Amino acid sequence: MTAEYAIPAAPRPTVAVAGLTSRFPVRRIFCVGRNYAEHSREMGFGDVRAPPFFFTKPADAVIASGSEVPFPPRTANLHHEIELVVALGAGGRNVSVEAAPGLVFGYAVGNDLTRRDVQAAMKEQGKPWDTAKGFDHSAPISPIVPVSSVGHPARGRIWLEVNGEPRQMGNIADMIWNVPEIIAELSTWFELAAGDLIFTGTPAGVGKLKAGDRVQGGVDGIGVLTHTMAAR
């Protein structure tokens, strides 16, 4: 029996899959905070091996590579954060580090757009930073490359340029918590499921974006993400 809704049901957000016409349906978006030592230090934190912490974005924050990203309101300091993204094809609770790679469908490149001024204000006031991270179109993402094509990358250059100028440069081997460790820890907080995306943290060099900026970034072996920032 087909369910009837009181109002029209919103379409499910999806992400392209490299080499396939079928798409990846997004269930939830999890993000890891401060997962590169140099970025942790540039944000003013010293304990770089502290347990990972997580925040979320709504599933419909995804926006495809090549898009013009609407510039968000109520910020004067929008930042880019280039990241390796993990796409889950299976889930579970209390997943072991050894079993974690078996949950992964594939990998992509994402940009965790952040209203940095809003984040700072919320921290100072002891309030949650949802409005700093979880706004509309805050998760530009490249097509997902299936594990069957790329394996499980443990190292590779991660980089971002704005208008052709290098901003961020690192290596995913420098992540404080690697992908299996992230999945295992996250599964102690939430029951993970197919369709979940995990943004795994950003290297140092985050910085301000303005309207009209052309953003390009990537992870070697995974892909390249491009987008432009629309006028306000």
C-alpha positions as CSV (number, residue, x, y, z in Angstrom):
1,M,0.0,0.0,0.0
2,T,1.4,3.4,-1.0
3,A,1.7,5.9,1.9
4,E,-0.4,9.0,1.6
5,Y,1.0,12.3,2.9
6,A,-0.7,15.3,4.3
7,I,1.6,17.5,2.2
8,P,3.8,16.8,-0.8
9,A,6.8,14.7,0.2
10,A,10.2,16.3,-0.3
11,P,12.5,14.5,-2.8
12,R,15.4,12.5,-1.3
13,P,18.8,14.2,-1.8
14,T,21.2,12.1,-4.0
15,V,24.8,12.3,-5.1
16,A,26.2,11.1,-8.5
17,V,28.2,7.9,-8.6
18,A,31.2,7.9,-10.9
19,G,30.7,5.5,-13.8
20,L,27.1,4.7,-13.1
21,T,23.7,6.2,-14.1
22,S,22.3,5.2,-10.7
23,R,22.7,7.7,-7.8
24,F,23.6,7.5,-4.1
25,P,20.6,8.3,-1.8
26,V,21.7,10.5,1.1
27,R,20.4,9.5,4.5
28,R,22.4,11.7,6.9
29,I,25.6,13.7,6.8
30,F,28.1,13.4,9.7
31,C,31.2,15.6,9.9
32,V,34.4,15.1,12.0
33,G,35.8,18.2,13.7
34,R,39.6,19.0,13.9
35,N,41.0,15.8,12.4
36,Y,44.3,17.2,11.1
37,A,46.9,18.4,13.6
38,E,47.9,21.6,11.8
39,H,44.2,22.6,11.3
40,S,43.6,21.9,15.0
41,R,46.5,24.2,15.9
42,E,45.4,27.0,13.5
43,M,42.0,26.9,15.3
44,G,43.8,27.4,18.6
45,F,43.7,23.8,20.0
46,G,46.7,21.8,21.2
47,D,45.4,18.3,22.2
48,V,45.5,16.9,18.7
49,R,44.9,13.3,19.7
50,A,41.7,14.0,21.7
51,P,38.8,11.7,20.8
52,P,37.1,12.7,17.6
53,F,33.9,14.8,17.9
54,F,31.1,15.0,15.4
55,F,28.5,17.4,14.1
56,T,25.9,17.1,11.3
57,K,24.5,18.7,8.3
58,P,21.0,18.1,6.8
59,A,21.0,15.6,3.9
60,D,19.7,18.2,1.5
61,A,22.8,20.4,2.1
62,V,24.5,18.4,-0.7
63,I,25.1,20.3,-3.9
64,A,26.8,18.8,-7.0
65,S,30.3,19.5,-8.2
66,G,30.2,22.1,-11.0
67,S,27.3,24.0,-9.4
68,E,26.9,27.7,-8.6
69,V,26.5,27.7,-4.8
70,P,24.2,30.3,-3.4
71,F,26.1,32.6,-1.0
72,P,24.6,32.1,2.5
73,P,23.0,35.0,4.3
74,R,24.0,36.3,7.8
75,T,27.7,35.8,7.5
76,A,30.6,38.1,6.7
77,N,33.2,35.3,7.0
78,L,32.3,32.2,5.0
79,H,35.1,29.6,5.0
80,H,36.1,26.7,2.8
81,E,37.1,23.3,4.3
82,I,38.2,20.6,1.7
83,E,37.6,17.0,2.9
84,L,37.6,13.4,2.0
85,V,34.1,12.1,2.2
86,V,33.1,8.5,3.0
87,A,29.8,7.1,1.6
88,L,28.4,4.1,3.5
89,G,26.7,1.2,1.7
90,A,25.9,-0.6,4.9
91,G,25.6,0.3,8.6
92,G,25.6,-0.9,12.2
93,R,26.1,-0.1,15.8
94,N,29.3,-0.5,17.8
95,V,31.2,-1.5,14.6
96,S,34.8,-2.6,15.2
97,V,37.7,-0.9,13.5
98,E,38.4,-4.1,11.6
99,A,34.9,-4.4,10.3
100,A,34.5,-0.7,9.4
101,P,35.9,-0.8,5.9
102,G,33.3,-3.4,4.9
103,L,30.6,-0.7,5.4
104,V,32.1,1.7,2.9
105,F,30.4,2.0,-0.6
106,G,32.9,4.6,-1.9
107,Y,34.7,7.9,-1.5
108,A,34.2,11.5,-2.7
109,V,35.6,15.0,-2.2
110,G,33.5,17.5,-0.2
111,N,33.7,21.1,1.0
112,D,32.4,21.7,4.5
113,L,31.3,25.3,4.0
114,T,31.3,27.2,7.4
115,R,30.0,30.5,8.6
116,R,33.1,31.0,10.7
117,D,31.9,34.2,12.3
118,V,28.6,32.6,13.4
119,Q,30.6,29.6,14.7
120,A,32.8,31.8,16.8
121,A,29.9,33.7,18.2
122,M,28.0,30.5,19.1
123,K,31.1,29.1,20.8
124,E,31.5,32.3,22.9
125,Q,27.9,32.2,23.9
126,G,28.0,28.4,24.7
127,K,25.3,27.7,22.0
128,P,25.2,25.0,19.4
129,W,26.7,25.8,16.0
130,D,24.0,24.3,13.8
131,T,23.5,27.6,12.0
132,A,27.3,27.8,11.3
133,K,27.5,24.4,9.7
134,G,24.1,23.1,8.7
135,F,22.8,25.7,6.3
136,D,21.4,25.3,2.8
137,H,23.9,24.1,0.1
138,S,26.7,23.8,2.8
139,A,28.0,20.5,1.5
140,P,29.3,20.7,-2.1
141,I,30.4,17.2,-3.1
142,S,32.0,15.4,-6.1
143,P,30.7,12.2,-7.6
144,I,31.2,9.2,-5.3
145,V,33.9,6.7,-6.6
146,P,33.0,3.1,-5.6
147,V,35.4,1.1,-3.5
148,S,35.5,-1.4,-6.3
149,S,37.2,1.2,-8.4
150,V,39.5,2.9,-5.9
151,G,39.9,0.6,-2.9
152,H,40.4,2.2,0.5
153,P,42.8,5.1,0.1
154,A,45.1,5.6,3.1
155,R,47.2,8.4,1.7
156,G,47.0,11.0,-1.1
157,R,47.3,14.7,-1.6
158,I,44.3,16.8,-0.5
159,W,44.2,20.3,-1.7
160,L,42.0,23.4,-2.5
161,E,42.5,26.5,-4.7
162,V,40.4,29.7,-4.8
163,N,40.6,31.5,-8.2
164,G,43.7,29.4,-9.0
165,E,45.5,30.4,-5.8
166,P,46.5,27.5,-3.5
167,R,44.8,27.7,-0.1
168,Q,44.9,24.2,1.5
169,M,47.4,21.4,1.0
170,G,47.8,18.2,3.0
171,N,47.7,14.4,2.8
172,I,44.9,12.2,4.0
173,A,47.6,10.1,5.7
174,D,47.9,13.0,8.2
175,M,44.4,12.5,9.5
176,I,44.5,12.1,13.3
177,W,41.8,9.5,13.2
178,N,41.7,7.4,10.0
179,V,38.5,6.2,8.3
180,P,38.0,2.9,10.1
181,E,38.6,4.6,13.4
182,I,36.1,7.4,12.6
183,I,33.4,4.9,11.5
184,A,34.0,2.7,14.6
185,E,33.8,5.7,17.0
186,L,30.8,7.3,15.2
187,S,28.9,4.0,15.5
188,T,29.1,4.2,19.3
189,W,27.0,7.4,19.1
190,F,24.6,6.6,16.2
191,E,23.4,3.5,14.5
192,L,24.9,4.0,11.0
193,A,23.1,3.0,7.8
194,A,23.5,2.8,4.1
195,G,23.2,6.3,2.6
196,D,25.2,8.0,5.4
197,L,28.0,10.4,4.4
198,I,30.9,11.2,6.6
199,F,33.0,14.3,6.0
200,T,36.4,13.3,7.6
201,G,37.9,16.7,8.5
202,T,40.0,19.3,6.8
203,P,43.8,20.2,6.7
204,A,45.2,23.6,7.6
205,G,44.7,26.6,5.4
206,V,40.9,27.3,5.7
207,G,40.0,30.7,4.6
208,K,37.4,33.2,3.5
209,L,35.3,33.0,0.4
210,K,33.5,35.8,-1.3
211,A,30.8,36.1,-4.0
212,G,32.2,35.2,-7.4
213,D,35.0,33.0,-6.2
214,R,35.9,29.9,-8.2
215,V,36.7,27.0,-5.9
216,Q,38.5,23.8,-7.0
217,G,39.8,21.1,-4.7
218,G,40.5,17.4,-4.7
219,V,41.9,14.2,-3.2
220,D,44.4,12.4,-5.4
221,G,42.9,9.2,-6.7
222,I,39.4,10.1,-5.7
223,G,38.4,13.1,-7.8
224,V,38.1,16.9,-8.1
225,L,35.4,19.1,-6.8
226,T,34.6,22.5,-8.4
227,H,32.0,25.2,-7.7
228,T,31.6,28.9,-7.8
229,M,30.1,31.2,-5.1
230,A,27.1,33.0,-6.5
231,A,26.4,36.7,-5.9
232,R,24.7,37.5,-2.6
